[in-house]
Amino acid sequence: MIDKILISFVVTDLIFLGTGILFVAEAVMFMNEMAAEPTLETVARDLLLQQTPVKGVIANAVFIFITFFLSLPALVLPTTRTWLRVHGWAVVMCATFTLVLGLNIWYHTLKTRSNLGYMWGQQPARTQSLLQQRFTCCGYLDAANPPFQKDSTCPNALIAAQQVGCVGFFYDFANGYLNAIFTVFFGIVALDVVLLLNVAMVLKDRREKRRYSHIDRKTGLRAI
């Protein structure tokens, strides 16, 4: 007879492993992108990624892999509950870690506008120019504050004065991008909760089977 409870646990456990693989893939991609020379397409994203806990994401992925391997004895040993409990507590730790990372990014979105102003001022002229070209704007607040960088979008002061500052465009992009990132983190926490519920169901199922087995032995009947 197919054990639907166990199958549900295995499926969610594999999805849980997939989140760890996703974390590693994204972190490696982000680090490679940040290490490369910024381009018109990547410059804004690179600056925002520098504010995200990429190393924390990798550490979280490592915990996820360890937690997944802790579930393997529970699958190989069909009556064990100890390994399931260990696995369940490890899932709680992973979910907490992921939640903290997501909250960290969410907290930064509350200060996005002020952070972007400081970030803009720290960038070299080439990066500011790429941002101007990326968002078709001149300067940060306006062409004079801080002064715009001369490029194809802002070739002179007259044309630059007719363009709006980059603050609005940059803020909208940053807010949308960071919102998407922390939403993914919170979604993964929800998947962790689903896995935890499956662990609880398997524990309950095995406890009941063990209890019935004890009853059968006491009554001299065979376990069904």
C-alpha positions in Angstrom: 0.0 0.0 0.0 1.3 3.4 -1.0 2.2 5.6 2.0 0.8 9.0 1.0 2.0 10.7 4.1 5.6 9.6 3.4 5.4 10.5 -0.3 4.2 14.0 0.7 7.1 14.3 3.0 9.6 13.2 0.4 8.2 15.6 -2.2 8.4 18.6 0.1 11.8 17.5 1.3 13.1 17.5 -2.3 11.5 21.0 -2.8 13.3 22.1 0.3 16.6 20.8 -1.2 15.7 22.7 -4.4 15.6 26.0 -2.4 19.1 25.4 -1.2 20.3 24.8 -4.8 18.4 28.0 -5.8 20.2 29.9 -3.1 23.6 28.7 -4.2 22.9 29.4 -7.9 21.6 32.9 -7.2 24.5 33.7 -4.9 27.1 32.6 -7.4 25.4 34.5 -10.2 25.2 37.6 -8.0 28.9 37.4 -7.0 30.0 36.9 -10.6 27.9 39.9 -11.7 29.2 42.1 -8.9 32.8 41.1 -9.7 32.4 42.0 -13.4 32.6 45.5 -14.9 29.2 47.2 -14.6 27.3 47.7 -17.8 24.2 49.7 -18.8 22.0 46.7 -18.0 23.6 45.6 -14.8 24.8 48.8 -13.1 21.7 49.5 -11.0 21.3 45.8 -10.0 24.9 45.5 -9.0 24.7 48.5 -6.6 21.6 47.0 -5.0 23.2 43.5 -4.7 26.0 45.0 -2.7 23.5 45.8 0.0 22.2 42.3 0.2 23.6 39.5 2.5 25.0 37.3 -0.3 27.4 35.4 2.0 24.5 34.9 4.4 22.5 33.3 1.5 25.4 30.9 0.9 25.6 30.0 4.6 21.9 29.4 4.6 22.2 27.1 1.6 24.8 25.1 3.4 22.4 24.7 6.4 19.7 23.6 4.0 21.9 20.9 2.5 22.9 19.6 5.9 19.3 19.6 7.0 18.3 17.6 3.9 20.9 15.0 4.6 19.6 14.7 8.1 16.3 13.5 6.7 17.9 10.6 4.8 18.1 8.3 7.8 14.5 9.0 8.5 13.6 7.7 5.0 16.0 4.6 5.2 14.7 3.7 8.7 10.9 3.5 8.4 10.2 3.4 12.1 12.7 5.9 13.4 11.4 9.1 15.0 14.6 10.5 16.4 16.0 11.4 13.1 12.7 13.0 12.1 12.8 15.2 15.2 16.4 16.2 14.5 15.4 17.0 10.9 12.4 19.0 12.1 14.4 21.2 14.4 17.0 21.7 11.7 14.2 22.9 9.4 13.1 25.3 12.0 16.6 26.7 12.2 16.8 27.1 8.4 13.4 28.8 8.3 14.5 31.2 11.0 17.7 32.0 9.1 15.8 32.6 5.9 13.3 34.8 7.6 16.1 36.9 9.2 17.7 37.3 5.7 14.3 38.4 4.3 13.6 40.8 7.1 17.1 42.3 6.7 16.3 43.1 3.1 12.8 44.3 3.9 14.2 46.6 6.6 16.6 48.2 4.0 13.6 48.9 1.7 12.2 51.2 4.5 15.3 53.4 4.0 15.7 53.0 0.3 15.5 56.6 -0.7 18.1 57.8 1.9 20.4 54.8 1.2 20.3 55.5 -2.6 21.3 59.1 -2.1 24.4 58.1 -0.1 25.1 55.2 -2.6 24.9 57.6 -5.5 27.4 60.0 -3.9 29.9 57.2 -3.3 30.0 56.1 -7.0 32.7 57.1 -9.5 31.8 59.3 -12.4 31.5 56.3 -14.8 29.0 54.5 -12.6 26.9 57.7 -12.2 27.0 58.2 -16.0 25.8 54.6 -16.6 22.9 55.2 -14.2 22.0 58.4 -16.0 21.9 56.5 -19.3 20.1 53.5 -17.7 17.2 55.7 -16.4 17.5 58.6 -19.0 18.0 61.3 -16.3 20.6 63.8 -15.2 22.1 64.1 -11.7 20.5 62.5 -8.7 17.9 65.0 -7.3 18.4 67.2 -10.5 21.1 68.1 -12.9 22.8 70.3 -10.4 22.4 68.4 -7.1 24.8 66.6 -7.3 26.2 67.8 -10.6 25.4 65.6 -13.6 28.0 63.6 -15.5 28.5 64.4 -19.2 27.5 61.6 -21.4 25.2 60.8 -24.4 22.1 61.4 -22.2 23.4 64.6 -20.6 25.8 66.1 -23.1 25.6 69.7 -21.8 24.1 71.8 -19.0 21.2 73.0 -21.2 20.0 69.6 -22.1 20.7 68.3 -18.6 18.6 71.0 -17.0 15.6 69.8 -19.1 15.9 66.3 -17.8 14.6 65.1 -14.4 16.9 63.8 -11.7 17.5 60.0 -11.4 16.1 59.7 -7.8 12.6 58.8 -8.8 13.5 56.2 -11.4 16.3 54.7 -9.3 14.0 54.5 -6.3 11.2 52.8 -8.2 13.7 50.2 -9.7 15.3 49.6 -6.3 12.0 49.2 -4.5 10.6 46.7 -7.0 13.8 44.7 -7.2 14.3 44.5 -3.4 10.7 43.7 -2.9 10.9 40.8 -5.3 14.0 39.4 -3.4 12.5 39.5 0.1 9.2 38.1 -1.2 11.1 35.1 -2.5 12.7 34.7 0.9 9.3 34.8 2.7 7.9 32.4 0.1 10.7 29.9 0.9 9.9 30.3 4.6 6.4 29.3 3.8 7.7 26.2 2.0 9.8 25.4 5.1 6.6 25.6 7.2 4.9 23.1 4.8 7.9 20.7 5.2 7.7 21.1 9.0 4.0 20.1 8.9 4.9 17.1 6.8 7.5 16.1 9.4 4.9 16.4 12.1 2.5 14.2 10.1 5.1 11.5 9.6 6.0 11.6 13.3 2.3 11.2 14.2 1.8 8.4 11.7 4.8 6.5 13.0 3.8 7.0 16.6 0.4 5.6 15.9 1.8 2.6 14.0 4.1 1.9 16.9 1.3 2.1 19.3 -0.9 -0.3 17.3 2.1 -2.7 17.0 2.4 -2.7 20.8 -1.3 -3.4 21.2 -1.1 -6.3 18.7 1.9 -7.8 20.5 0.0 -7.6 23.8 -3.1 -9.3 22.4 -1.0 -11.9 20.6 -2.2 -10.7 17.1 0.0 -10.0 14.1 0.7 -6.4 13.2 -1.4 -5.5 10.2 
